């Protein structure tokens, strides 16, 4: 008769199972049939020998599943960290800061560093590994005087040409003009202004009597104004040319790329 394993019913973490494996020792076969012809004393001796020969073994599933479980935990933890901090995948210039899931707007901000708008010249940057969400490139200006509201005065009278291209040369953004004609946005809690350009659009009437705006001149990767929808696996080259330097009081200006949020 083949050996039979008796399940003892013990588990560890849902994967670890223990069994009793009978074996033949002391000359008494563990799987031999009951000896009804022998007296009760012989039967008790056989049962005692069988109990002494029983050993506990563990299922091979522990040896196979334990490494998989550990690897799975590492994978889940890695995906969680990447989801919570997208900056770990960014490979371009500057630094990408991730404000997390709770950010309503501007969850992702890439700071490409300061730029001098008072001098003619061209600055080049590289963007790679951006999040798959609409991002806007612009200039973050800070006031040089206390309580100065840049959104109202728009004192940066510089002419700039902003170009963003893919690695294959495809143009994604191409905006040229003086900064006072661009959009100046400010948060209620900050005196800084973010300067960017909105693309052209037209008002379209709908059949229900309402109207909507349709974007015009949309480029590759949804490039419109200084906004675009980047591909996380693509590299983008950014060129900022100052063709008309600003004069007068200098202002701290940085080149930022930002977007995302639950709104």
C-alpha positions as CSV (number, residue, x, y, z in Angstrom):
1,X,0.0,0.0,0.0
2,X,1.4,3.4,-0.9
3,X,2.2,5.9,1.8
4,X,-0.7,8.3,2.8
5,X,-0.1,11.7,4.2
6,X,-2.4,12.9,6.9
7,X,-3.1,16.6,6.9
8,X,-2.7,18.0,10.4
9,X,-4.3,21.3,9.5
10,X,-1.6,23.8,10.5
11,X,-0.9,26.8,8.3
12,X,1.5,29.7,8.3
13,X,0.6,32.9,6.5
14,X,-1.8,31.0,4.3
15,X,1.0,29.2,2.4
16,X,2.8,27.0,5.0
17,X,1.3,23.5,5.5
18,X,2.6,20.8,7.8
19,X,1.9,17.1,7.5
20,X,2.7,13.8,9.3
21,X,4.6,11.3,7.2
22,X,4.5,7.7,8.6
23,X,7.6,5.7,8.2
24,X,8.6,2.1,9.0
25,X,10.8,1.7,12.0
26,X,11.5,-0.9,14.7
27,X,10.6,-3.6,12.1
28,X,6.9,-2.7,12.0
29,X,5.6,-1.5,8.7
30,X,3.8,1.8,9.1
31,X,1.2,1.0,6.4
32,X,0.6,-2.6,7.4
33,X,-3.1,-3.5,8.0
34,X,-4.4,-3.9,11.5
35,X,-3.5,-7.3,13.0
36,X,-6.8,-8.4,14.3
37,X,-5.5,-11.9,15.1
38,X,-2.9,-10.5,17.6
39,X,-3.9,-9.7,21.1
40,X,-4.6,-6.2,22.4
41,X,-1.0,-6.0,23.8
42,X,0.6,-6.5,20.3
43,X,-1.8,-4.0,18.8
44,X,-0.8,-1.4,21.4
45,X,2.9,-2.1,20.7
46,X,2.4,-1.6,17.0
47,X,0.6,1.7,17.5
48,X,3.3,3.0,19.8
49,X,6.0,2.1,17.3
50,X,4.0,3.9,14.6
51,X,3.6,7.0,16.7
52,X,7.4,7.1,17.5
53,X,8.2,6.8,13.8
54,X,6.0,9.7,12.6
55,X,7.8,12.9,11.6
56,X,6.5,16.2,10.6
57,X,7.3,17.5,7.1
58,X,6.5,20.8,5.5
59,X,5.0,21.4,2.1
60,X,7.3,22.3,-0.7
61,X,5.1,25.3,-1.4
62,X,6.9,27.2,1.2
63,X,10.2,26.9,-0.6
64,X,8.6,27.9,-3.9
65,X,6.3,30.7,-2.7
66,X,8.5,32.5,-0.2
67,X,10.9,34.0,-2.8
68,X,7.9,34.9,-5.0
69,X,6.2,36.6,-2.1
70,X,9.3,38.6,-1.2
71,X,9.8,39.7,-4.9
72,X,6.1,40.6,-5.1
73,X,6.4,42.8,-2.1
74,X,9.5,44.6,-3.5
75,X,7.6,45.1,-6.8
76,X,4.5,46.5,-5.1
77,X,6.7,48.8,-2.9
78,X,8.6,50.1,-5.9
79,X,5.5,50.8,-7.9
80,X,4.0,52.6,-4.8
81,X,7.1,54.8,-4.4
82,X,7.1,55.6,-8.1
83,X,3.5,56.5,-8.1
84,X,3.9,58.8,-5.0
85,X,7.1,60.4,-6.3
86,X,7.2,60.8,-10.1
87,X,10.5,62.7,-9.8
88,X,12.4,59.3,-9.4
89,X,11.8,58.7,-13.2
90,X,12.8,62.2,-14.4
91,X,16.0,62.2,-16.4
92,X,16.3,65.7,-17.7
93,X,17.9,69.0,-16.6
94,X,16.9,70.5,-13.3
95,X,14.9,68.8,-10.7
96,X,11.3,67.5,-10.8
97,X,9.3,68.0,-7.5
98,X,6.2,65.9,-7.0
99,X,3.7,67.4,-4.6
100,X,1.7,64.2,-4.4
101,X,-1.9,63.1,-5.0
102,X,-3.4,65.8,-2.8
103,X,-2.1,68.6,-5.1
104,X,-5.1,70.2,-6.9
105,X,-2.9,72.0,-9.5
106,X,0.8,72.1,-10.4
107,X,1.5,68.7,-8.8
108,X,4.7,68.4,-10.9
109,X,7.2,71.3,-11.1
110,X,10.5,71.1,-13.0
111,X,12.9,73.9,-12.0
112,X,15.4,74.5,-14.9
113,X,17.2,77.2,-13.0
114,X,17.6,81.0,-13.3
115,X,17.7,82.9,-16.6
116,X,19.0,86.4,-17.3
117,X,16.5,88.3,-19.4
118,X,18.7,91.4,-19.4
119,X,21.3,89.9,-21.8
120,X,21.1,88.7,-25.4
121,X,21.7,85.0,-25.7
122,X,20.3,81.4,-25.9
123,X,19.8,78.9,-23.1
124,X,19.3,75.2,-23.8
125,X,17.7,72.6,-21.6
126,X,16.7,68.9,-21.9
127,X,13.5,67.4,-20.6
128,X,13.1,63.6,-20.4
129,X,10.9,61.3,-18.3
130,X,8.2,63.9,-17.8
131,X,4.8,62.7,-16.4
132,X,2.1,61.8,-18.9
133,X,0.0,65.0,-18.2
134,X,-0.3,68.5,-19.7
135,X,2.8,70.5,-18.8
136,X,3.3,74.3,-19.3
137,X,6.7,75.9,-19.8
138,X,7.1,79.5,-18.6
139,X,9.0,82.0,-16.5
140,X,8.6,82.4,-12.8
141,X,9.3,86.0,-11.8
142,X,9.7,87.3,-8.3
143,X,9.2,90.9,-7.2
144,X,12.2,93.1,-6.6
145,X,10.3,95.5,-4.4
146,X,8.2,94.7,-1.3
147,X,4.6,94.0,-2.0
148,X,5.0,94.5,-5.7
149,X,2.2,92.9,-7.7
150,X,3.9,91.7,-10.9
151,X,0.6,90.6,-12.4
152,X,-0.6,94.1,-12.6
153,X,2.6,96.0,-13.6
154,X,4.1,93.3,-15.9
155,X,7.6,95.0,-15.7
156,X,9.6,92.4,-17.7
157,X,9.8,94.1,-21.1
158,X,11.9,91.4,-22.7
159,X,11.4,89.8,-26.1
160,X,11.9,86.0,-26.0
161,X,11.6,83.1,-28.4
162,X,10.7,79.7,-26.8
163,X,11.1,76.6,-28.9
164,X,10.6,72.9,-27.8
165,X,11.5,70.1,-30.2
166,X,11.5,66.3,-30.0
167,X,14.7,64.3,-30.5
168,X,13.7,63.8,-34.2
169,X,13.4,67.5,-34.8
170,X,9.6,67.7,-34.7
171,X,8.5,71.1,-33.3
172,X,6.2,70.9,-30.3
173,X,6.2,74.6,-29.1
174,X,7.3,77.7,-31.0
175,X,6.3,80.9,-29.3
176,X,7.9,84.3,-29.9
177,X,7.0,87.7,-28.4
178,X,7.4,90.3,-25.7
179,X,6.6,89.0,-22.2
180,X,4.0,91.7,-21.3
181,X,1.8,90.3,-24.0
182,X,1.9,86.8,-22.5
183,X,-0.3,85.5,-19.7
184,X,0.7,86.5,-16.1
185,X,-0.8,84.2,-13.5
186,X,-0.4,84.4,-9.7
187,X,-1.6,82.4,-6.7
188,X,-3.5,84.2,-4.0
189,X,-0.8,83.3,-1.4
190,X,2.2,84.4,-3.5
191,X,3.5,87.6,-5.1
192,X,5.4,85.6,-7.7
193,X,4.0,85.5,-11.3
194,X,4.2,82.6,-13.7
195,X,4.4,83.9,-17.3
196,X,3.3,81.6,-20.1
197,X,1.6,81.9,-23.5
198,X,-1.8,80.5,-24.4
199,X,-2.4,79.3,-27.9
200,X,-5.0,80.7,-30.3
201,X,-8.6,79.5,-30.3
202,X,-12.0,80.3,-31.9
203,X,-15.5,80.4,-30.5
204,X,-17.7,77.7,-32.0
205,X,-21.5,77.7,-31.7
206,X,-23.1,74.4,-30.7
207,X,-26.6,73.1,-31.8
208,X,-28.0,73.4,-28.3
209,X,-27.3,77.1,-28.3
210,X,-24.2,77.0,-26.2
211,X,-20.7,77.9,-27.4
212,X,-17.3,76.2,-27.0
213,X,-13.7,77.2,-27.8
214,X,-11.7,75.2,-30.4
215,X,-8.0,75.3,-30.3
216,X,-6.1,76.4,-33.4
217,X,-2.6,75.5,-34.5
218,X,-2.2,72.5,-32.3
219,X,1.2,70.9,-32.9
220,X,2.7,67.5,-32.2
221,X,2.2,66.2,-28.6
222,X,-0.7,68.5,-28.3
223,X,1.6,71.5,-28.3
224,X,-0.5,74.7,-27.9
225,X,1.0,78.0,-26.8
226,X,3.7,77.0,-24.3
227,X,1.8,73.9,-23.2
228,X,2.1,70.3,-24.4
229,X,1.3,66.7,-23.4
230,X,4.8,65.0,-23.1
231,X,5.5,61.4,-23.8
232,X,7.3,59.9,-20.7
233,X,9.6,58.0,-23.1
234,X,10.6,60.9,-25.3
235,X,13.3,63.5,-24.9
236,X,12.5,67.2,-25.5
237,X,15.0,69.9,-26.3
238,X,14.2,73.4,-25.0
239,X,15.7,76.6,-26.4
240,X,15.1,80.0,-24.9
241,X,16.5,83.0,-26.9
242,X,16.4,86.5,-25.5
243,X,16.3,88.7,-28.6
244,X,15.4,91.9,-26.8
245,X,16.9,92.3,-23.3
246,X,14.9,94.1,-20.7
247,X,16.2,97.3,-19.2
248,X,15.8,98.9,-15.8
249,X,15.5,97.2,-12.5
250,X,16.4,93.4,-12.6
251,X,14.0,90.8,-11.5
252,X,14.8,87.2,-10.3
253,X,13.4,84.9,-13.1
254,X,13.5,81.1,-13.3
255,X,12.4,78.7,-16.1
256,X,9.8,76.3,-14.9
257,X,7.8,73.4,-16.4
258,X,4.7,72.5,-14.4
259,X,1.4,70.8,-14.6
260,X,-0.7,67.9,-13.2
261,X,-3.1,67.8,-10.2
262,X,-6.5,66.4,-9.5
263,X,-8.5,69.4,-10.8
